[in-house]
Amino acid sequence: MLDYAALTALAAVVREGSFERAAAALHVTPSAVSQRIRGLEERLGCTLVVRGPPCRATDTGQRLCRHVQQVQLLEQDLQDSLPTLAAAAGTRVSLPVAVNADSLATWFAPAVAAFAATAPVLLQLAVDDQDHTAQWLRSGAVLAAVTGTGRAAAGCNSRPLGAMRYVAAASPAFMARHFAAGVGPATLAQAPSLVFSTKDELQARWVRRLCHRDVQMPRHALPSTQAFLIAALAGMGWALQPLALAGPHLQDGSLVELLPDSPLDVPLYWQHARAASALVDELSRAVLAAAARHLLSP
């Protein structure tokens, strides 16, 4: 039988990033948290937490964190069906979810905010590129994710959400300075572009479709959806912008498309652990409903 007090301590350390913060969240001493995790590691014969700033779980530790999160969600389902037990508990459970930054900045945040306002959960949102969020599911770090792939991770269900439309845009001054001779391989190889991180392939994908080959482009890295927009408006570079955010600026002329009528539509999918809980099902309904309102039809 697993020691669920120790598992809860493990999940708290990974969630909070340190033994001290985990102890405060659990209302115990850091020594008690350390002893519980050490006992679990000795029993399993492997390391579960890599100590450091912040602490992070090993692969086995991530699997155990996912397990205890699912158990907590199932306990919450039981409390919902037993009012006396629910009144005695009065706790919220952590629900870890991975999402891409552009979805979070547009349609996803309002959907999960409405869900979290009434559900007994504490959402733990991890942000990553949509082509990499599925890895968070496979590692057990999260129970649900917005992904760029429809292929379901092991033990998960996958549903199409629709497509997010992007437009390649820049300020009029930037266009005059860098693309007076047109938009093509030569000018794209000289004009600074914006990327969210080294994982961001949207700009390269759009250029590949336009030029039918890869083009090495100078890049500014800005890990923020809002910073992307502000930087483009200021003439720092060109980038693929979510149409939901860029639309008003295209209308007032503060942004212009590099090439008119050349959007890039990025399909998105909702994946979640198959044996999760009624709370995950409720979150899924909220996410799917919001996607139906804001994304292009699957």
Contacts in CASP RR format, 6 or more apart in sequence:
PFRMAT RR
TARGET T0000
AUTHOR 0000-0000-0000
METHOD contacts of the structure
MODEL  1
MLDYAALTALAAVVREGSFERAAAALHVTPSAVSQRIRGLEERLGCTLVV
RGPPCRATDTGQRLCRHVQQVQLLEQDLQDSLPTLAAAAGTRVSLPVAVN
ADSLATWFAPAVAAFAATAPVLLQLAVDDQDHTAQWLRSGAVLAAVTGTG
RAAAGCNSRPLGAMRYVAAASPAFMARHFAAGVGPATLAQAPSLVFSTKD
ELQARWVRRLCHRDVQMPRHALPSTQAFLIAALAGMGWALQPLALAGPHL
QDGSLVELLPDSPLDVPLYWQHARAASALVDELSRAVLAAAARHLLSP
2 67 0 8 1.000
3 36 0 8 1.000
3 39 0 8 1.000
3 40 0 8 1.000
3 43 0 8 1.000
4 68 0 8 1.000
4 71 0 8 1.000
5 36 0 8 1.000
6 36 0 8 1.000
6 37 0 8 1.000
6 39 0 8 1.000
6 40 0 8 1.000
7 40 0 8 1.000
7 64 0 8 1.000
7 65 0 8 1.000
7 67 0 8 1.000
7 68 0 8 1.000
7 71 0 8 1.000
8 26 0 8 1.000
8 68 0 8 1.000
9 22 0 8 1.000
9 26 0 8 1.000
9 28 0 8 1.000
9 32 0 8 1.000
9 33 0 8 1.000
9 36 0 8 1.000
9 37 0 8 1.000
10 36 0 8 1.000
10 37 0 8 1.000
10 40 0 8 1.000
10 48 0 8 1.000
10 49 0 8 1.000
10 57 0 8 1.000
10 61 0 8 1.000
10 64 0 8 1.000
10 65 0 8 1.000
10 68 0 8 1.000
11 64 0 8 1.000
11 65 0 8 1.000
11 68 0 8 1.000
11 69 0 8 1.000
11 94 0 8 1.000
12 22 0 8 1.000
12 25 0 8 1.000
12 26 0 8 1.000
12 33 0 8 1.000
13 19 0 8 1.000
13 22 0 8 1.000
13 33 0 8 1.000
13 37 0 8 1.000
13 49 0 8 1.000
13 55 0 8 1.000
14 49 0 8 1.000
14 55 0 8 1.000
14 56 0 8 1.000
14 57 0 8 1.000
14 61 0 8 1.000
14 62 0 8 1.000
14 65 0 8 1.000
15 22 0 8 1.000
15 25 0 8 1.000
15 94 0 8 1.000
15 96 0 8 1.000
15 124 0 8 1.000
16 22 0 8 1.000
16 24 0 8 1.000
16 25 0 8 1.000
17 53 0 8 1.000
17 54 0 8 1.000
17 55 0 8 1.000
17 56 0 8 1.000
18 53 0 8 1.000
18 54 0 8 1.000
18 55 0 8 1.000
19 30 0 8 1.000
19 33 0 8 1.000
19 34 0 8 1.000
19 55 0 8 1.000
20 30 0 8 1.000
22 30 0 8 1.000
22 33 0 8 1.000
23 29 0 8 1.000
23 30 0 8 1.000
23 32 0 8 1.000
23 33 0 8 1.000
26 33 0 8 1.000
37 48 0 8 1.000
37 49 0 8 1.000
40 48 0 8 1.000
40 64 0 8 1.000
41 47 0 8 1.000
41 48 0 8 1.000
41 49 0 8 1.000
44 60 0 8 1.000
46 58 0 8 1.000
46 60 0 8 1.000
47 58 0 8 1.000
47 60 0 8 1.000
48 57 0 8 1.000
48 58 0 8 1.000
48 60 0 8 1.000
48 61 0 8 1.000
48 64 0 8 1.000
49 55 0 8 1.000
49 56 0 8 1.000
49 57 0 8 1.000
49 58 0 8 1.000
49 61 0 8 1.000
50 56 0 8 1.000
50 57 0 8 1.000
50 58 0 8 1.000
57 64 0 8 1.000
57 65 0 8 1.000
57 141 0 8 1.000
59 139 0 8 1.000
62 139 0 8 1.000
62 140 0 8 1.000
62 141 0 8 1.000
63 140 0 8 1.000
65 140 0 8 1.000
65 141 0 8 1.000
66 140 0 8 1.000
66 141 0 8 1.000
66 143 0 8 1.000
66 273 0 8 1.000
69 93 0 8 1.000
69 94 0 8 1.000
69 95 0 8 1.000
69 96 0 8 1.000
69 143 0 8 1.000
70 143 0 8 1.000
70 273 0 8 1.000
70 275 0 8 1.000
70 276 0 8 1.000
70 277 0 8 1.000
72 93 0 8 1.000
72 94 0 8 1.000
73 93 0 8 1.000
73 95 0 8 1.000
73 143 0 8 1.000
73 276 0 8 1.000
73 277 0 8 1.000
73 279 0 8 1.000
73 280 0 8 1.000
74 277 0 8 1.000
75 89 0 8 1.000
75 93 0 8 1.000
76 93 0 8 1.000
76 120 0 8 1.000
76 121 0 8 1.000
76 277 0 8 1.000
76 279 0 8 1.000
77 277 0 8 1.000
77 278 0 8 1.000
77 279 0 8 1.000
78 85 0 8 1.000
79 85 0 8 1.000
79 86 0 8 1.000
79 89 0 8 1.000
79 90 0 8 1.000
80 86 0 8 1.000
80 278 0 8 1.000
90 120 0 8 1.000
91 120 0 8 1.000
92 120 0 8 1.000
92 121 0 8 1.000
92 122 0 8 1.000
93 120 0 8 1.000
93 121 0 8 1.000
93 122 0 8 1.000
93 279 0 8 1.000
94 121 0 8 1.000
94 122 0 8 1.000
94 124 0 8 1.000
95 121 0 8 1.000
95 122 0 8 1.000
95 123 0 8 1.000
95 124 0 8 1.000
95 143 0 8 1.000
95 144 0 8 1.000
95 279 0 8 1.000
95 280 0 8 1.000
95 283 0 8 1.000
96 123 0 8 1.000
96 124 0 8 1.000
96 125 0 8 1.000
96 126 0 8 1.000
96 141 0 8 1.000
96 142 0 8 1.000
96 143 0 8 1.000
97 112 0 8 1.000
97 123 0 8 1.000
97 124 0 8 1.000
97 125 0 8 1.000
97 126 0 8 1.000
97 142 0 8 1.000
97 143 0 8 1.000
97 144 0 8 1.000
97 145 0 8 1.000
97 283 0 8 1.000
98 125 0 8 1.000
98 126 0 8 1.000
98 127 0 8 1.000
98 128 0 8 1.000
98 133 0 8 1.000
98 136 0 8 1.000
98 137 0 8 1.000
98 141 0 8 1.000
98 142 0 8 1.000
98 144 0 8 1.000
98 145 0 8 1.000
98 146 0 8 1.000
98 147 0 8 1.000
99 108 0 8 1.000
99 125 0 8 1.000
99 126 0 8 1.000
99 127 0 8 1.000
99 133 0 8 1.000
99 145 0 8 1.000
99 146 0 8 1.000
100 127 0 8 1.000
100 128 0 8 1.000
100 129 0 8 1.000
100 130 0 8 1.000
100 133 0 8 1.000
100 146 0 8 1.000
100 148 0 8 1.000
100 268 0 8 1.000
101 127 0 8 1.000
101 196 0 8 1.000
101 223 0 8 1.000
101 224 0 8 1.000
101 225 0 8 1.000
102 164 0 8 1.000
102 225 0 8 1.000
102 242 0 8 1.000
103 130 0 8 1.000
103 146 0 8 1.000
103 164 0 8 1.000
103 268 0 8 1.000
104 125 0 8 1.000
104 127 0 8 1.000
104 225 0 8 1.000
105 225 0 8 1.000
105 226 0 8 1.000
105 242 0 8 1.000
105 245 0 8 1.000
106 164 0 8 1.000
106 242 0 8 1.000
106 244 0 8 1.000
106 245 0 8 1.000
106 294 0 8 1.000
107 244 0 8 1.000
107 290 0 8 1.000
107 291 0 8 1.000
107 293 0 8 1.000
107 294 0 8 1.000
107 295 0 8 1.000
108 146 0 8 1.000
108 287 0 8 1.000
108 290 0 8 1.000
110 290 0 8 1.000
111 286 0 8 1.000
111 287 0 8 1.000
111 289 0 8 1.000
111 290 0 8 1.000
111 291 0 8 1.000
112 123 0 8 1.000
112 125 0 8 1.000
112 283 0 8 1.000
112 286 0 8 1.000
112 287 0 8 1.000
114 286 0 8 1.000
115 121 0 8 1.000
115 282 0 8 1.000
115 283 0 8 1.000
115 286 0 8 1.000
116 122 0 8 1.000
116 123 0 8 1.000
119 279 0 8 1.000
119 282 0 8 1.000
119 283 0 8 1.000
120 279 0 8 1.000
121 279 0 8 1.000
121 283 0 8 1.000
124 142 0 8 1.000
126 133 0 8 1.000
126 136 0 8 1.000
126 141 0 8 1.000
126 142 0 8 1.000
128 135 0 8 1.000
128 136 0 8 1.000
128 199 0 8 1.000
129 196 0 8 1.000
129 197 0 8 1.000
129 199 0 8 1.000
129 200 0 8 1.000
129 201 0 8 1.000
130 146 0 8 1.000
130 147 0 8 1.000
130 148 0 8 1.000
130 266 0 8 1.000
130 268 0 8 1.000
131 147 0 8 1.000
131 148 0 8 1.000
131 149 0 8 1.000
131 199 0 8 1.000
131 201 0 8 1.000
132 199 0 8 1.000
133 142 0 8 1.000
133 145 0 8 1.000
133 146 0 8 1.000
133 147 0 8 1.000
133 148 0 8 1.000
134 145 0 8 1.000
134 147 0 8 1.000
134 148 0 8 1.000
134 149 0 8 1.000
134 151 0 8 1.000
134 153 0 8 1.000
134 271 0 8 1.000
136 142 0 8 1.000
136 145 0 8 1.000
137 143 0 8 1.000
137 144 0 8 1.000
137 145 0 8 1.000
137 147 0 8 1.000
137 153 0 8 1.000
137 156 0 8 1.000
137 271 0 8 1.000
137 273 0 8 1.000
138 153 0 8 1.000
138 154 0 8 1.000
143 272 0 8 1.000
143 273 0 8 1.000
143 276 0 8 1.000
143 280 0 8 1.000
144 270 0 8 1.000
144 271 0 8 1.000
144 272 0 8 1.000
144 273 0 8 1.000
144 276 0 8 1.000
144 280 0 8 1.000
144 283 0 8 1.000
144 284 0 8 1.000
145 270 0 8 1.000
145 271 0 8 1.000
145 272 0 8 1.000
146 161 0 8 1.000
146 268 0 8 1.000
146 269 0 8 1.000
146 270 0 8 1.000
146 287 0 8 1.000
147 158 0 8 1.000
147 268 0 8 1.000
147 269 0 8 1.000
147 270 0 8 1.000
147 271 0 8 1.000
148 266 0 8 1.000
148 267 0 8 1.000
148 268 0 8 1.000
148 269 0 8 1.000
149 269 0 8 1.000
150 158 0 8 1.000
150 160 0 8 1.000
150 267 0 8 1.000
150 269 0 8 1.000
150 271 0 8 1.000
151 158 0 8 1.000
152 158 0 8 1.000
152 271 0 8 1.000
153 271 0 8 1.000
155 273 0 8 1.000
155 274 0 8 1.000
155 275 0 8 1.000
156 271 0 8 1.000
156 272 0 8 1.000
156 273 0 8 1.000
156 274 0 8 1.000
157 271 0 8 1.000
157 272 0 8 1.000
157 274 0 8 1.000
158 269 0 8 1.000
158 270 0 8 1.000
158 271 0 8 1.000
159 269 0 8 1.000
159 270 0 8 1.000
159 271 0 8 1.000
159 284 0 8 1.000
159 288 0 8 1.000
160 267 0 8 1.000
160 268 0 8 1.000
160 269 0 8 1.000
160 270 0 8 1.000
160 298 0 8 1.000
161 267 0 8 1.000
161 268 0 8 1.000
161 269 0 8 1.000
161 270 0 8 1.000
161 287 0 8 1.000
161 288 0 8 1.000
161 291 0 8 1.000
161 295 0 8 1.000
161 298 0 8 1.000
162 267 0 8 1.000
162 268 0 8 1.000
162 291 0 8 1.000
162 295 0 8 1.000
162 296 0 8 1.000
162 297 0 8 1.000
162 298 0 8 1.000
163 265 0 8 1.000
163 266 0 8 1.000
163 267 0 8 1.000
163 268 0 8 1.000
163 295 0 8 1.000
163 296 0 8 1.000
163 298 0 8 1.000
164 242 0 8 1.000
164 244 0 8 1.000
164 265 0 8 1.000
164 266 0 8 1.000
164 268 0 8 1.000
164 295 0 8 1.000
164 296 0 8 1.000
165 242 0 8 1.000
165 243 0 8 1.000
165 244 0 8 1.000
165 263 0 8 1.000
165 264 0 8 1.000
165 265 0 8 1.000
165 266 0 8 1.000
165 296 0 8 1.000
166 202 0 8 1.000
166 206 0 8 1.000
166 240 0 8 1.000
166 241 0 8 1.000
166 242 0 8 1.000
166 243 0 8 1.000
166 263 0 8 1.000
166 264 0 8 1.000
166 265 0 8 1.000
166 266 0 8 1.000
167 240 0 8 1.000
167 241 0 8 1.000
167 243 0 8 1.000
167 246 0 8 1.000
167 247 0 8 1.000
167 250 0 8 1.000
167 257 0 8 1.000
167 262 0 8 1.000
167 263 0 8 1.000
167 264 0 8 1.000
168 203 0 8 1.000
168 206 0 8 1.000
168 238 0 8 1.000
168 239 0 8 1.000
168 240 0 8 1.000
168 241 0 8 1.000
168 257 0 8 1.000
168 258 0 8 1.000
168 259 0 8 1.000
168 262 0 8 1.000
168 264 0 8 1.000
169 232 0 8 1.000
169 238 0 8 1.000
169 239 0 8 1.000
169 240 0 8 1.000
169 241 0 8 1.000
169 246 0 8 1.000
169 249 0 8 1.000
169 250 0 8 1.000
169 255 0 8 1.000
169 256 0 8 1.000
169 257 0 8 1.000
169 258 0 8 1.000
170 178 0 8 1.000
170 179 0 8 1.000
170 232 0 8 1.000
170 235 0 8 1.000
170 237 0 8 1.000
170 238 0 8 1.000
170 239 0 8 1.000
170 255 0 8 1.000
170 256 0 8 1.000
170 258 0 8 1.000
171 232 0 8 1.000
171 233 0 8 1.000
171 234 0 8 1.000
171 235 0 8 1.000
171 254 0 8 1.000
171 255 0 8 1.000
171 256 0 8 1.000
172 253 0 8 1.000
172 254 0 8 1.000
172 256 0 8 1.000
173 235 0 8 1.000
174 191 0 8 1.000
174 232 0 8 1.000
174 235 0 8 1.000
174 236 0 8 1.000
174 237 0 8 1.000
174 238 0 8 1.000
175 256 0 8 1.000
175 258 0 8 1.000
178 187 0 8 1.000
178 190 0 8 1.000
178 191 0 8 1.000
178 192 0 8 1.000
178 238 0 8 1.000
179 187 0 8 1.000
179 191 0 8 1.000
179 258 0 8 1.000
181 187 0 8 1.000
183 210 0 8 1.000
183 258 0 8 1.000
183 259 0 8 1.000
184 210 0 8 1.000
184 211 0 8 1.000
185 211 0 8 1.000
185 213 0 8 1.000
185 215 0 8 1.000
188 207 0 8 1.000
188 211 0 8 1.000
188 215 0 8 1.000
188 217 0 8 1.000
189 215 0 8 1.000
189 216 0 8 1.000
189 217 0 8 1.000
190 218 0 8 1.000
191 217 0 8 1.000
191 218 0 8 1.000
191 237 0 8 1.000
191 238 0 8 1.000
192 217 0 8 1.000
192 218 0 8 1.000
192 219 0 8 1.000
192 220 0 8 1.000
192 236 0 8 1.000
192 237 0 8 1.000
192 238 0 8 1.000
193 203 0 8 1.000
193 217 0 8 1.000
193 218 0 8 1.000
193 219 0 8 1.000
193 220 0 8 1.000
193 237 0 8 1.000
193 238 0 8 1.000
193 239 0 8 1.000
194 203 0 8 1.000
194 219 0 8 1.000
194 220 0 8 1.000
194 221 0 8 1.000
194 222 0 8 1.000
194 228 0 8 1.000
194 231 0 8 1.000
194 232 0 8 1.000
194 236 0 8 1.000
194 237 0 8 1.000
194 238 0 8 1.000
194 239 0 8 1.000
195 203 0 8 1.000
195 219 0 8 1.000
195 220 0 8 1.000
195 221 0 8 1.000
195 222 0 8 1.000
195 239 0 8 1.000
196 221 0 8 1.000
196 222 0 8 1.000
196 223 0 8 1.000
196 224 0 8 1.000
196 225 0 8 1.000
196 228 0 8 1.000
197 221 0 8 1.000
197 223 0 8 1.000
198 221 0 8 1.000
202 239 0 8 1.000
202 240 0 8 1.000
202 264 0 8 1.000
202 266 0 8 1.000
203 217 0 8 1.000
203 219 0 8 1.000
203 238 0 8 1.000
203 239 0 8 1.000
203 240 0 8 1.000
204 214 0 8 1.000
204 215 0 8 1.000
204 217 0 8 1.000
205 264 0 8 1.000
206 240 0 8 1.000
206 262 0 8 1.000
206 264 0 8 1.000
207 214 0 8 1.000
207 215 0 8 1.000
207 217 0 8 1.000
208 214 0 8 1.000
208 215 0 8 1.000
209 264 0 8 1.000
210 259 0 8 1.000
210 262 0 8 1.000
220 231 0 8 1.000
220 236 0 8 1.000
220 237 0 8 1.000
222 228 0 8 1.000
222 231 0 8 1.000
225 242 0 8 1.000
225 245 0 8 1.000
228 239 0 8 1.000
228 241 0 8 1.000
229 241 0 8 1.000
229 245 0 8 1.000
229 246 0 8 1.000
229 249 0 8 1.000
231 237 0 8 1.000
231 239 0 8 1.000
232 238 0 8 1.000
232 239 0 8 1.000
232 241 0 8 1.000
232 255 0 8 1.000
233 249 0 8 1.000
233 254 0 8 1.000
233 255 0 8 1.000
238 258 0 8 1.000
240 264 0 8 1.000
241 255 0 8 1.000
243 263 0 8 1.000
244 294 0 8 1.000
246 255 0 8 1.000
247 255 0 8 1.000
249 255 0 8 1.000
250 256 0 8 1.000
250 257 0 8 1.000
265 296 0 8 1.000
267 298 0 8 1.000
268 291 0 8 1.000
268 295 0 8 1.000
270 284 0 8 1.000
270 287 0 8 1.000
270 288 0 8 1.000
270 291 0 8 1.000
272 280 0 8 1.000
272 283 0 8 1.000
272 284 0 8 1.000
273 280 0 8 1.000
END
